[in-house]
Amino acid sequence: MLSKRLTTLLITALAPALWGTTYFVTTQWLPPGRPLLAAVVRALPAGLVLVAVTRRLPSGSWWWRAAVLGTLNIGAFFALLFIAATIGAVQPLLAALLSSGLLGQRLSARAVAAGVVGVAGVSLLVLRSGARLDGLGVAAALGSAVVMATGVVLSKRWASPAPLLATTGWQLVAGGVLLVPVALWVEGPPPAVLTGAQLAGFGYLAAVGTAFAYALWFRGIREMPPTDVAFLGLLSPLVATALGWLALGQTLTGLQLLGGLVVLGALAGAQIRPRRALPAHT
């Protein structure tokens, strides 16, 4: 029988695994060149449905807290999500540093080492030979890591009194509202006609890849240390690479296979808990 911690860990890990399918769905089913439109459709309808189902609105300080968390976890993160994943892999390290400063949690050498190994593994997994990162791409990738790590830690610090689905809905609505003017400014109005496959792709991302996945993610933040949760984000590039190989016929190099093993090793190392010393008997 699985322990409660392992069960929570596996359930939470399903969220970044589902996010790893975003690249496949976006490239195969959605209108090309519309990442911000996809971000809006992912967040806003899902959030409105959750708010309507739970019939719970924020109160007091949670109006601005939901706006801040929605901006960090959803709006700003989604806007930067389509930039290279390599630099974004520093998110667990940032979460560990922020947890030490904002939550008073001890910064362990194990977490730092696992974070460095995770960045190395994702680099091997994602980067191709001859790949180059321009300045804007580096800044955007670092920005996505910073906003996600900050959002994870603040979500832990600000424990919501509302049910999980209501809190998830608030953040999705706040992030979606933030993304609407950005998407209109950068990409213009949405296409007048969408195919059945495109509608199915949008529906999958909104219902499964966002509403369901983020509910699992925020549940994990409530029950686990934020650093442990942040490390699970390394699963996204791993799943995205595996889908490219399985569904799109992309070839994997030896370095990419090594990178996948390194990422799994970093994930395992980050979750291992040292045994406490037994009290001495007199």
C-alpha positions in Angstrom: 0.0 0.0 0.0 1.4 3.4 -1.0 2.2 5.9 1.7 0.2 9.1 1.8 3.2 11.2 0.8 4.0 9.0 -2.2 0.3 9.0 -3.3 0.3 12.8 -3.1 3.5 13.0 -5.0 2.3 10.8 -7.8 -1.0 12.7 -8.1 0.8 16.0 -8.2 3.2 14.7 -10.8 0.3 14.1 -13.1 0.0 17.9 -13.5 3.4 18.7 -15.1 3.1 15.4 -17.1 -0.1 16.8 -18.6 1.5 20.1 -19.3 4.2 18.2 -21.2 1.5 17.3 -23.8 0.9 21.0 -24.5 3.6 21.2 -27.2 2.2 18.2 -29.1 -1.4 19.5 -29.0 -0.3 23.0 -29.9 1.7 22.0 -32.9 -0.6 19.3 -34.2 -4.1 20.5 -33.5 -4.2 24.3 -32.9 -4.0 27.2 -35.3 -0.3 27.9 -36.1 1.4 31.0 -34.7 -1.2 31.6 -32.0 0.4 30.7 -28.6 -1.2 33.6 -26.7 -4.7 32.7 -28.1 -4.1 29.2 -26.8 -3.1 30.6 -23.4 -6.3 32.6 -23.2 -8.5 29.7 -24.2 -6.7 27.5 -21.7 -7.1 29.8 -18.8 -10.2 32.0 -19.0 -13.0 29.5 -19.9 -11.7 26.9 -17.4 -11.5 29.5 -14.7 -15.0 30.8 -15.3 -16.4 27.2 -15.3 -14.8 26.5 -11.9 -16.0 29.7 -10.4 -19.5 29.0 -11.7 -19.5 25.5 -10.3 -18.1 26.4 -6.9 -20.2 29.6 -6.6 -17.5 31.1 -4.5 -15.9 34.5 -5.0 -12.8 35.9 -3.3 -13.3 38.0 -0.2 -11.2 40.6 1.6 -7.5 40.4 0.8 -8.1 37.4 -1.5 -9.2 39.7 -4.3 -5.7 41.1 -4.7 -4.0 37.9 -3.7 -5.9 35.9 -6.4 -4.9 38.6 -8.9 -1.2 38.3 -7.9 -1.2 34.5 -7.9 -3.1 34.4 -11.2 -0.6 36.7 -12.8 2.3 34.6 -11.6 1.0 31.1 -11.9 -1.1 31.6 -15.0 -0.9 34.9 -16.9 2.8 35.7 -17.0 3.8 32.0 -17.0 1.6 31.1 -19.9 2.8 34.1 -21.9 6.4 32.9 -21.4 5.7 29.2 -21.6 6.6 28.7 -25.3 10.2 29.8 -24.8 13.1 27.3 -24.4 12.6 25.0 -21.4 16.3 24.7 -20.6 16.7 27.9 -18.6 13.2 27.4 -17.1 14.6 24.3 -15.4 16.2 26.5 -12.8 12.7 26.9 -11.3 13.3 24.3 -8.5 16.5 26.1 -7.4 14.6 29.4 -7.3 11.7 27.8 -5.4 14.2 26.4 -2.8 15.8 29.9 -2.3 12.4 31.6 -2.0 11.1 29.0 0.4 14.2 29.6 2.6 13.5 33.4 2.5 9.7 33.5 2.7 8.8 30.3 4.5 11.8 29.9 6.7 12.5 26.4 5.3 16.1 25.1 5.5 18.0 25.3 2.2 19.6 21.8 2.0 22.6 20.8 0.0 20.6 17.9 -1.4 18.0 20.3 -3.0 20.7 22.5 -4.5 22.5 19.5 -5.9 19.3 18.0 -7.3 18.5 21.4 -8.9 21.8 21.7 -10.6 21.6 18.1 -11.9 18.0 18.8 -13.1 19.2 21.8 -15.2 22.0 19.7 -16.7 19.6 16.9 -17.5 17.0 19.2 -19.2 19.8 20.9 -21.2 20.9 17.5 -22.6 17.3 16.6 -23.2 16.1 19.7 -25.0 19.1 21.4 -26.7 20.0 20.1 -30.2 23.5 20.5 -31.8 24.0 24.0 -33.1 21.1 25.4 -31.0 21.5 29.0 -29.9 19.7 31.0 -27.3 19.1 34.7 -28.1 19.0 37.4 -25.5 15.2 37.7 -25.6 14.7 34.0 -25.3 17.1 33.8 -22.3 15.3 36.6 -20.6 11.8 35.1 -21.3 12.9 31.7 -20.1 14.4 33.1 -16.9 11.2 35.2 -16.4 9.0 32.1 -16.7 11.1 30.3 -14.1 11.0 33.3 -11.7 7.2 33.8 -11.9 6.4 30.1 -11.5 8.8 29.6 -8.6 7.4 32.7 -6.9 3.8 31.6 -7.6 4.5 28.2 -6.0 6.0 29.7 -2.9 3.4 32.4 -2.4 0.6 29.8 -3.0 2.1 28.0 0.0 2.5 31.1 2.1 -1.0 32.4 1.4 -3.2 29.5 2.4 -6.6 30.0 0.8 -9.7 29.5 3.1 -11.7 28.6 0.0 -12.2 25.1 -1.5 -9.4 24.0 -3.9 -11.5 24.3 -7.1 -12.6 27.8 -6.2 -9.1 29.0 -5.6 -8.0 27.4 -8.8 -10.8 29.1 -10.7 -9.9 32.6 -9.3 -6.4 32.3 -10.5 -7.3 31.0 -13.9 -9.8 33.9 -14.4 -7.2 36.5 -13.2 -4.5 35.1 -15.5 -6.9 34.8 -18.4 -8.1 38.3 -18.1 -4.5 39.6 -18.0 -3.7 37.6 -21.2 -6.7 38.9 -23.3 -5.3 42.3 -24.1 -1.8 41.0 -24.6 -3.1 38.3 -27.1 -5.2 40.9 -29.0 -2.2 43.3 -29.2 0.4 40.8 -30.3 -1.7 38.3 -32.4 -4.8 40.3 -33.3 -8.4 38.9 -33.2 -8.9 35.1 -33.1 -9.6 33.2 -36.4 -13.2 33.6 -37.6 -13.4 29.8 -38.3 -11.9 26.9 -36.4 -11.8 23.3 -37.5 -13.2 20.4 -35.4 -9.6 19.3 -34.6 -8.7 22.8 -33.4 -11.8 23.0 -31.2 -10.9 19.6 -29.7 -7.4 20.7 -29.1 -8.6 23.9 -27.3 -11.1 21.8 -25.3 -8.4 19.4 -24.2 -6.0 22.1 -23.1 -8.7 24.0 -21.2 -10.4 21.0 -19.4 -7.5 18.5 -19.0 -4.3 20.4 -19.4 -5.4 23.4 -17.3 -8.5 23.1 -15.1 -7.8 19.5 -14.0 -4.0 19.8 -14.0 -3.9 23.0 -12.0 -6.3 21.6 -9.5 -3.9 18.8 -8.9 -0.9 21.2 -8.8 -2.4 23.5 -6.2 -3.5 20.5 -4.2 0.1 19.3 -4.1 1.2 22.8 -3.0 -1.2 22.7 -0.1 0.1 19.3 1.1 3.8 19.2 0.2 6.8 21.5 0.6 7.0 24.0 -2.3 10.5 22.8 -3.3 9.3 19.3 -3.7 6.4 20.4 -5.9 8.7 22.7 -8.0 11.0 19.8 -8.9 8.1 17.9 -10.4 8.0 20.6 -13.1 11.0 18.9 -14.7 8.6 16.2 -15.9 7.1 18.6 -18.5 10.1 18.7 -20.9 10.6 14.9 -20.3 7.0 14.1 -21.4 7.2 16.6 -24.3 10.4 14.9 -25.6 8.9 11.4 -25.1 5.7 12.4 -27.1 7.8 13.8 -29.9 9.6 10.4 -30.1 6.5 8.2 -29.7 3.9 10.2 -31.7 5.9 12.3 -34.1 8.7 9.9 -35.0 11.4 12.3 -33.8 14.8 10.7 -33.2 16.5 10.8 -29.9 20.2 11.1 -29.6 22.3 9.4 -27.0 22.8 12.7 -25.2 19.0 13.2 -25.0 18.5 9.7 -23.6 21.3 10.5 -21.0 19.5 13.8 -20.2 16.2 12.0 -19.6 18.0 9.6 -17.1 19.6 12.6 -15.4 16.3 14.4 -15.0 14.7 11.3 -13.5 17.7 11.0 -11.1 17.3 14.7 -10.1 13.6 14.1 -9.5 14.3 11.1 -7.3 17.1 12.7 -5.4 15.0 15.8 -4.6 12.2 13.6 -3.1 14.4 11.4 -1.0 14.1 12.2 2.7 17.1 11.4 5.0 16.4 9.1 7.8 16.2 10.7 11.2 18.6 9.4 13.8 17.0 7.1 16.4 17.2 8.3 20.0 19.9 6.6 22.0 18.8 4.1 24.6 20.1 4.4 28.1 
